[in-house]
Amino acid sequence: MANPRLRALIWWRRWSKREWAIAVVGFTIVIFIFSLLFDASSDQTSSPLLSSYDVVDLTLLHNAKDRGAFCLDGSLPGYHFQKGFGSGSNNWLLHIEGGGWCNSVASCLSRKMTSLGSSNFMEQQVRFSGILSSDKSQNPDFFNWNKVKIRYCDGASFSGHPESELKNGTELFFRGQLIWETLMDEFLSLGLSNAKQALLTGCSAGGLATFIHCDEFRDRLPRHATVKCLADAGFFLDEPDILGNRTMRSFYHDVVDLQGVAKSLNKDCLSRMESFEQCLFPQEFIKNIRTPVFFVNPAYDFWQIRNILVPDASDPHGNWRPCVLNIRTCNPHQLQILQGFRSSMLKALSEVQQIQGGGMFINSCFIHCQTWIAETWHSPSSPRINNKTIAESVSDWYFDRKAVKQIDCPYPCNPTCYNMDFTQG
């Protein structure tokens, strides 16, 4: 079971079966959206303001209406911006929110009634934690940077195009790429154009968006700036499920077709692959990324296990249900299959070993996103590999202190892991 304090810090929301049956053809999918509710106390010496400094207001994108950069429902996209201070005044960290995708008109219509499709449902304030924290003890190397949390409301990892709206016959806006470009222009006007150091990050679907836009982000910044990208739990595998079906590839096919995503994908990848949706999988397009990229991913990513390896349609009798909710309940045969999934991930990541400037932290935990949660990013009880936290490993890589290719031993070898237990209420 996960550490009780971590469970108190994380809330997760289950959408109705009907919504996810629509969103994912053939099975019910669950998106876990993390939100940190951390302790009001903070290190007063690490920030020029009190602990309330990490409560950050929502800002709606100023030029969005003029440029037609709308969320799925036509509302204005939003972000949360915290200004840097001291030595971090000219450094920038952008974090893209996660939250899955919609692959049909029906699922996008359902999504636009939530914060993942409309700014009308977004929280007016969020707390910055983990990699977004201004507490030096929690975030030693990025605490005083300019930090942005980009809200996700387009349903296609900021890669949809309005030309596809004509297909659906409903009032849905597929403007992900335009939202991204408008956001970048706004951040450049706020000081990103003078950045000396910058890090683009994202969690889950936001991690995939980080991959997609990494080189574009690099190209918009000053040539002399140090610019790198970090994807957290965004390395989705193109793997068959336990019945041999390519469930995730089929799902991505529908996303690409519905929202015209191909126009945002890597052109070299598109030219060599048989189908466009294959270029939504990082294992295919990382070969063409020019900007240094760091991968944070659990080898037993519970989202991928539940939705790629063992979708509901592949387990009609529920034999896998206890295992996908709590890895400790998996029987020896199921653990063998999970070890095979880990091997597939490491094989796909082997491409990163050859990329100059790339890095990774692949732990053996049953979890999903880890960088923006204080408990898993950098704390006395954080997951470690070779006695290094994720934050320490990322910093060693970003600041070129040493090469970082941290790969954990197989489950259940790492006692520092947070292994989520979704059988508990």
Salt bridges, closest charged atoms under 4 A:
GLU97 OE1 - ARG151 NE 3.02
GLU123 OE1 - ARG151 NH2 2.63
ASP141 OD1 - ARG401 NH2 2.95
GLU163 OE2 - LYS263 NZ 3.15
GLU165 OE2 - ARG175 NE 2.45
ASP185 OD2 - ARG67 NH1 2.47
ASP185 OD1 - ARG220 NH1 2.84
GLU186 OE2 - HIS62 ND1 2.59
ASP215 OD2 - ARG290 NE 3.92
GLU216 OE1 - HIS213 ND1 3.07
ASP219 OD2 - ARG290 NH2 3.09
ASP238 OD1 - ARG246 NH1 3.37
ASP238 OD2 - ARG249 NH2 2.76
ASP257 OD1 - LYS167 NZ 3.63
GLU277 OE1 - HIS253 ND1 3.23
GLU284 OE1 - LYS287 NZ 3.63
ASP301 OD1 - HIS368 ND1 2.77
GLU375 OE2 - ARG5 NH1 2.16
ASP396 OD2 - LYS388 NZ 2.99
ASP396 OD1 - ARG401 NH1 3.65
ASP400 OD1 - LYS228 NZ 3.04
